[in-house]
Amino acid sequence: MSKRMKDLITRDYAGRLANVENALLVDVIGMSANDACALRKQLREKKIQLMVIKNSLARRATVGSQLDGLMETVDGSLAIVWGGEDIISLAKVVVALTESKAYSATLKSCGGVMEGEHLTAERVKAVSKWPSRTEMLSILSGQLLSPGAQLSAALLGPGGQLASQIEQIAEGKGPGAGAAEAADASA
């Protein structure tokens, strides 16, 4: 391949990956064309992109970007996967696909980059077990609202009991109802 062609491909890679902060690498060697199309369709439905790359050119394209450490220790043909809601949901999807029966023989996770930090394949698997952004927000909101809910329950509990007792006395069913009837009878 000529130097001019390599420069064009490098610029194309750099342009596609310009705004990408987190990405994962997967090995797709040995995957049939039908499986590759099915995989790309599944990823597209989740707003995840997959791009098969030439390692040396991708290494040149990512120098100085947020994906600088992505191509540190890779060999062979790989694909870059990015997109989705966040890196955790991306890792969950990639790990689920690598463990699925349809792709387990041909799709392998090879690492990635999360916020500038290089990830190994094992680390990607560990990240996939973390709660996603929406799950973290729901946990956080639950923790923020919990003290208020407990305070409200503490304040409303005795008030509710008192209101119930007053209602029972008024209806003549409560423990003080006999005393109220005796007072009415003597008057």
Secondary structure by P-SEA (a helix, b strand, c coil): ccaaaaaaaaaaaaaaacccccbbbbbcccccaaaaaaaaaaaaaacbbbbbbcaaaaaaaaccccccccccccccbbbbbbbcccaaaaaaaaaaaaacccccccccccbbbcccccccaaaaaaaaacccaaaaaaaaaaaaaaaaaaaaaaaaaaaaaaaaaaaaaaaccccaaaaaaaaaaac
